[in-house]
Amino acid sequence: MTDDDARAETERTPEEMAALDREALFRKLRGWYRVDRDASSKWRQDAREDYDFVAGRQWSPEDEALLREQKRPPVTFNRLLPVIKAVAGSEVNARQDIQFLPREVGDAAVNELLTEASRYLANEAEAEDEESDAFVDCAIVGMGWIEMRLDYEVDPNGAYVEDRVDPLEMIADSAARKRNLQDARRLFRAKTMDLSEAEGLFPDADPSDLDAAWAEDREGDEQHRQIQPGEHRMDRPAGDQSGSKRVTIVEAQWWERRRVAVVFDPATGQPTEMEPAKAAVLARRAEMIGMPVQIFHQVKRVYRRAFLGAVLLEEGPAPAGDRFSYACLTGDRDHNKGTWFGIVRAMKDPQRYANKWLSQTLDMLNRQTKGGYLLEAGAVKNQAEFERSMAKPGGNTLVQDGALTSGRIKEKGLPQIPAGHYALMEFALQSIRDTSGVNLELLGQRQTEQAGVLEYQRKQAAMTILATLFDALRRARKHIGRVRLFFIQSYLSDGRLIRIVGEQGAKVVPLVRDQTIGDFDVVIDDAPASPNQKEVVWATFTSVLPIIKDMITPQVLLEILPYSPFPASFVAKMRDLLAQAGDSPEQQQQKQIAMQTALAKIEDLAAGADLKKAKAEQARGQAANDQIDGFAQVAALAAPPPAQAGFAA
């Protein structure tokens, strides 16, 4: 740097320095985005094709145009959709639940308030459906995304929202290799929206800066005219439907390492994080007043978020604290390309060949003869009568003399398919299931009768092949649970009422911060609302019921009812009745009798103790009297005898 540059650097105002920092950050984020987008461009093309295959668009435009030119039918029998729906249904029937375990010593039970608050928020946000949609995305294209956020538009106090995000909108760190992108340092979301919506999100920005045209993947996306500098929404002609009202906004989230100082309060010993400069000032002031403090320096991750258009629109801390507000599900890893893929990729080739062989079979049948006769002119007397009589059962058909012996009439051959053609087509159809790992038992299409145990084992074998997908969902739900915990502790513990269903029935309690602070472990468990889990637990319970029928108490039933296949309204009513039964007059009378008996025993014990105490006091008093009498006797013996009257000394 020259002297002039150094002088210019020192002469810049704080506003100019801030503008330069914003420009530098914008350039850095834009460079990261382009690197990650280019690395995933091929995956995005394959993902669009995967979605087309599941939707039934399984012919390439070139093949379909060639078939139509040849007057051949582009037949499509979509065998992929039932497989994907079977996998999605397996996830719905085995839903999982998020629970929070406190880390404090001695607290082993699940934190009921936080767990029920999480369930309440998930129910209000329809989180289960959004997570299931993301799971389907993961099964199709290899990546599924879920966003966790607070919406202040629908609720001024903040409403918890979980949304499934289109995987084609997300740009992940190209260097991430761990499952669910756990080692990702950055991620982006490029969302196309109406200009009016973008202006509502960023009212202080110039409309010409609200379009990140540099971020668009134009291939496969609708073209739109970029807003020119100085052009506003009201400047465009009315009724302009050319697509100019669509803009792209890029959201960036990343983490960076920062050096922080940990200061320990000398009075309480509690650590507090602050900037190193502030910690140094604090240390000097504390030393001046004779109260030195302990300061330790460490490096930690700090998560940030920014919104990008043509310029940097907004920048600040990440909304989810010390983690991303997006949860990712990943399928199988393509190690060489650093991308992920789902089960559709392996099924596409068998589906293609099945469609082509079926189309070829129909074409061959259309081109071959369908019966009839070959006859020379003059071989029959009346051709119309010949055609009518040939189709008439039992009818006689007259021909010219010598026409049969001379071979002037010949029957057309029936359609024939080349040997092995059906076997190849059946092999392609079977390969669709084989490559996915989803068998007929899981699809519910096994036609032969077999033992229920065998069918269950084959279903379990199919679920074993798909276990990695469910493991990705389980890992993503842990991330979701941690984000929910952050939102509850930081923003939602404002006294809002939460409905809790416990052993004593449903109750409404306020969600206050004093009851939600602390560190908790996120545990993923099978949800009681899962139909599959209900059937398994209830079948096990009914099998052992004859053995433990004498041990069934209202408390046991309160724990079992949530896993029963009964309707939720019936379960809630039964829980209320059982809770009321615990306070019935008979039980209250029994409790009173037991209480009176216990009190009587206590009184007897107390009376016995008083009696023993009184006897002990009496014994001690008697011993003291005996001791006094003894001393008196000794003193009397030692004293001289008294003088008698009438005698001189």
Buried (B, 14 or more C-beta within 10 A) or exposed (E): EEEEEEEEEEEEEEEEEEEEEBEEBBEEBBEBBEEBBEBBEEBBEBBEBBBBBBEEBBBEEEBBEEBEEEEBEBBBEBBBEBBBEBBBBBBBEBBBBBBBBBEEEEEEEBBBBBBBBBBBBBEEBEBBEBBBBBBBBBBBBBBBBBBBBBEEEEEEEBBBBBBBBEBBBBBBBBEBEEBBBEEBBBBBBBBBBEBEBBBEEBEEBBBBBBBBBEBBBEEEEEEBBBBEEEBEEEEBEEEEEEEBBBBBBBBBBBBEEEEBBBBBEEEEEEEEEBEEEEBEEBBEEBEEEEEEBEBEEEEEEBBBBBBBBBBBBBBEEBBBBEBBBBBBBBBBBBEEEBBBBBBBBBBBEBBBBBBBBBBBBEBBEEEEEEEEBEBEEEBBEEEEEBBEBEEEEEEEBEBBEEBEEEEBBEEEEEEEEEEEEEEEBEBBBEBBBEBBBBBBBBBEEEEEEEEEEEBEEBBEEBBEBBEEBBEBBEBBBBBBBBBBBBBBBBBBBEEBEBEBBEEEBEEEBEBEEEBBEBEBEBBBEBBBBBEBBBBBBBEEBEEEEEEEEEEEEBEEBBEBBBBBEBEEEEBBEBBEEBBEEBEEEEEEEEEEEEEEEEEEEEEEEEEEEEEEEEEEEEEEEEEEEEEEEEEEEEEEEEEEEEEEEEEEE
